[in-house]
Amino acid sequence: MLDTTSARSNGLSGTAGAPSTTRLDRLKARLRKPGEASFFFYEAHFKTDAVKVLPGEYFVHDEDLVILTTLGSCIAACLWDRNARVGGMNHFMLPDGAGVQDSGRYGSYAMELLINELMKKGATRSTLEAKVFGGGQVISGMNSLNVGQRNTDFVIDYLKTEHIPIVSKDVLDVYPRKVCFFPASGKAMVKRLAAANPEALIAQDKAASQRIIPPASGAGSIDLF
């Protein structure tokens, strides 16, 4: 819940008599980095500002907004630094690409991009912790490609190699998922969606795979909701 008496929370600025600028206005107006999520809106359920992370994107912040995404076979890694109290989420589609690695659609680049942006915000690699979501087999008959399993194996192995502990995860199975992450507190929430109609997720992932993305120059628990 936003503290409406706080200038930091409600984003009020300017002098007396001047039009106020909300935090949502400021978020929408700021210059977007390559690969950074830019779909900002007011989330009525949580009664706070929100940003949606699409496939190939990431977002890092240290205030009490909510970062959301919807996943099929893709993975979202939510990283948080308990000391700096800054967190972020990415959304990648595949572990790697044939010779095309400088895109947030692919796991290794997406993870490094997220970690680097967190460090710019004051996080330390050695004090990061992770929550991992996705990797569902949401398309019937596509288990031969094993994309969800490959994505899941990649992110678990990557975080183990980087010595970033996974404090909680909700991965694999057949469910699409909606994930909400609160970067100021490290809290994550996940909702398993009906597996019968994955068309919207398929269309989202297909659109993202065809879009050219320029290269970038109480934690520990998951709540179901």
C-alpha positions as CSV (number, residue, x, y, z in Angstrom):
1,M,0.0,0.0,0.0
2,L,1.4,3.4,-1.0
3,D,1.8,6.0,1.7
4,T,0.0,8.9,0.1
5,T,1.5,11.4,2.5
6,S,5.0,10.7,1.3
7,A,6.4,12.6,-1.6
8,R,8.7,9.7,-2.5
9,S,5.7,7.4,-2.8
10,N,3.2,9.6,-4.6
11,G,5.8,11.4,-6.7
12,L,4.6,14.9,-6.0
13,S,6.9,17.6,-7.3
14,G,6.9,21.2,-8.3
15,T,6.1,24.4,-6.4
16,A,2.8,25.4,-4.8
17,G,0.1,25.9,-7.4
18,A,2.0,24.0,-10.1
19,P,0.5,20.8,-11.5
20,S,1.7,17.7,-9.6
21,T,3.6,15.0,-11.4
22,T,2.9,11.4,-10.1
23,R,5.5,8.7,-10.0
24,L,3.6,6.9,-12.8
25,D,4.0,10.0,-15.0
26,R,7.7,10.1,-14.2
27,L,8.2,6.4,-15.0
28,K,6.4,6.8,-18.3
29,A,8.4,9.9,-19.2
30,R,11.9,8.7,-18.4
31,L,14.3,7.6,-21.1
32,R,14.1,3.8,-21.6
33,K,17.3,1.8,-21.7
34,P,17.6,-0.9,-24.4
35,G,15.6,-4.0,-23.2
36,E,14.1,-2.2,-20.3
37,A,10.3,-2.6,-19.7
38,S,8.3,0.4,-20.5
39,F,4.6,-0.6,-20.1
40,F,3.6,1.3,-16.9
41,F,0.1,1.4,-15.4
42,Y,-1.8,1.6,-12.1
43,E,-2.5,-1.9,-10.8
44,A,-5.9,-1.8,-9.1
45,H,-5.6,-5.1,-7.2
46,F,-2.4,-4.1,-5.3
47,K,-3.3,-0.4,-5.5
48,T,0.1,0.7,-6.6
49,D,2.1,1.6,-9.7
50,A,3.1,-1.3,-11.9
51,V,5.3,-2.3,-14.9
52,K,4.8,-5.3,-17.1
53,V,7.9,-7.1,-18.3
54,L,7.5,-8.6,-21.8
55,P,9.6,-11.4,-23.3
56,G,13.2,-10.2,-23.7
57,E,12.8,-7.3,-21.2
58,Y,13.9,-6.6,-17.7
59,F,13.1,-4.0,-15.0
60,V,15.0,-3.0,-11.8
61,H,13.8,-0.7,-9.1
62,D,14.0,0.1,-5.4
63,E,10.6,1.6,-4.6
64,D,7.3,0.0,-3.6
65,L,5.8,-0.7,-7.0
66,V,5.1,-4.1,-8.5
67,I,6.8,-5.8,-11.5
68,L,4.6,-8.2,-13.3
69,T,4.9,-10.8,-16.1
70,T,3.0,-13.8,-17.6
71,L,5.0,-16.9,-18.4
72,G,4.5,-20.1,-20.4
73,S,7.7,-22.0,-21.2
74,C,9.7,-18.8,-20.5
75,I,11.6,-18.1,-17.3
76,A,11.5,-15.0,-15.1
77,A,14.3,-14.6,-12.6
78,C,13.6,-12.2,-9.7
79,L,16.8,-11.1,-8.0
80,W,16.9,-9.1,-4.8
81,D,19.6,-7.7,-2.6
82,R,18.6,-7.8,1.0
83,N,21.2,-5.2,2.1
84,A,20.6,-2.6,-0.7
85,R,16.8,-3.4,-0.9
86,V,16.8,-3.3,-4.6
87,G,15.3,-5.9,-6.9
88,G,14.5,-6.7,-10.5
89,M,13.0,-9.2,-12.9
90,N,13.8,-10.5,-16.4
91,H,11.9,-12.6,-18.8
92,F,13.8,-14.8,-21.2
93,M,12.6,-17.3,-23.9
94,L,15.5,-19.6,-24.6
95,P,18.8,-20.6,-22.9
96,D,20.8,-19.4,-25.9
97,G,20.5,-18.4,-29.5
98,A,22.5,-19.7,-32.5
99,G,25.2,-17.0,-32.6
100,V,22.9,-14.3,-31.4
101,Q,23.5,-13.8,-27.7
102,D,23.2,-10.0,-27.1
103,S,19.5,-10.1,-26.6
104,G,17.3,-10.3,-23.5
105,R,15.4,-13.1,-25.2
106,Y,18.3,-15.5,-24.3
107,G,19.1,-16.6,-20.8
108,S,22.8,-15.8,-20.3
109,Y,22.5,-12.3,-21.6
110,A,19.2,-11.7,-19.8
111,M,20.8,-12.8,-16.5
112,E,24.0,-10.6,-16.9
113,L,21.9,-7.6,-18.0
114,L,19.7,-7.9,-14.9
115,I,22.6,-8.4,-12.5
116,N,24.5,-5.5,-14.0
117,E,21.5,-3.2,-13.7
118,L,21.1,-4.2,-10.1
119,M,24.7,-3.4,-9.3
120,K,24.2,0.0,-10.8
121,K,21.5,0.5,-8.3
122,G,23.7,-0.4,-5.4
123,A,23.3,-4.2,-5.2
124,T,26.3,-6.5,-4.7
125,R,26.6,-9.8,-6.7
126,S,27.6,-11.7,-3.6
127,T,24.5,-10.7,-1.6
128,L,21.9,-11.4,-4.3
129,E,19.2,-14.0,-3.9
130,A,16.9,-15.4,-6.5
131,K,13.3,-16.5,-7.0
132,V,12.6,-18.4,-10.2
133,F,9.4,-18.9,-12.1
134,G,8.1,-20.5,-15.3
135,G,9.3,-23.3,-17.6
136,G,5.8,-24.7,-18.0
137,Q,4.9,-27.1,-20.8
138,V,1.9,-25.2,-21.8
139,I,1.5,-26.4,-25.4
140,S,0.2,-30.0,-25.7
141,G,2.4,-32.2,-27.8
142,M,5.5,-29.9,-27.7
143,N,7.4,-31.9,-25.0
144,S,9.9,-33.1,-27.7
145,L,11.4,-29.5,-27.8
146,N,11.6,-29.5,-24.0
147,V,11.9,-25.7,-24.0
148,G,10.5,-25.3,-20.4
149,Q,12.9,-27.9,-19.0
150,R,15.9,-26.5,-20.9
151,N,15.1,-23.0,-19.6
152,T,14.7,-24.2,-16.1
153,D,17.9,-26.2,-16.1
154,F,19.7,-23.3,-17.5
155,V,18.7,-20.7,-14.9
156,I,19.3,-23.2,-12.0
157,D,22.7,-24.0,-13.3
158,Y,23.5,-20.4,-14.0
159,L,22.6,-19.2,-10.5
160,K,24.5,-22.1,-8.9
161,T,27.6,-21.2,-10.9
162,E,27.3,-17.6,-9.9
163,H,26.7,-18.6,-6.2
164,I,23.4,-16.8,-6.1
165,P,21.0,-18.8,-3.9
166,I,17.6,-19.7,-5.1
167,V,15.4,-19.1,-2.0
168,S,12.2,-20.2,-3.7
169,K,10.9,-21.3,-7.1
170,D,7.8,-22.4,-9.0
171,V,8.8,-24.0,-12.2
172,L,7.9,-26.8,-14.8
173,D,4.5,-28.6,-14.8
174,V,1.9,-27.6,-17.4
175,Y,0.7,-24.2,-16.1
176,P,1.1,-20.7,-17.4
177,R,1.9,-18.4,-14.6
178,K,1.3,-14.8,-13.6
179,V,4.2,-13.5,-11.5
180,C,4.2,-10.3,-9.3
181,F,7.5,-9.1,-7.7
182,F,7.9,-6.3,-5.3
183,P,11.5,-5.0,-5.6
184,A,11.6,-2.9,-2.4
185,S,10.8,-5.9,-0.2
186,G,11.8,-8.9,-2.3
187,K,8.3,-10.4,-2.0
188,A,7.0,-12.5,-4.9
189,M,3.6,-13.8,-5.7
190,V,2.6,-16.4,-8.3
191,K,-0.8,-17.4,-9.8
192,R,-1.1,-20.5,-11.8
193,L,-3.4,-19.9,-14.8
194,A,-5.7,-22.3,-16.7
195,A,-3.6,-24.4,-19.0
196,A,-6.3,-25.0,-21.5
197,N,-6.0,-21.8,-23.6
198,P,-2.3,-20.8,-24.1
199,E,-3.0,-18.9,-27.4
200,A,-2.3,-15.5,-25.9
201,L,1.0,-16.6,-24.4
202,I,2.0,-18.2,-27.7
203,A,1.2,-15.0,-29.6
204,Q,3.1,-12.9,-27.0
205,D,6.2,-15.1,-27.3
206,K,6.0,-15.2,-31.1
207,A,5.7,-11.4,-31.3
208,A,8.7,-11.0,-29.0
209,S,10.8,-13.5,-30.9
210,Q,10.3,-11.4,-34.1
211,R,10.9,-8.0,-32.5
212,I,14.4,-6.7,-32.8
213,I,15.7,-5.8,-29.4
214,P,18.8,-3.6,-29.4
215,P,21.6,-4.7,-27.1
216,A,22.1,-2.9,-23.8
217,S,25.3,-0.5,-23.8
218,G,10.0,-10.9,3.1
219,A,12.1,-12.7,0.8
220,G,12.3,-16.4,0.7
221,S,8.7,-17.2,0.2
222,I,6.2,-17.2,-2.7
223,D,2.5,-16.4,-2.1
224,L,-0.2,-17.8,-4.3
225,F,-2.9,-15.3,-5.2
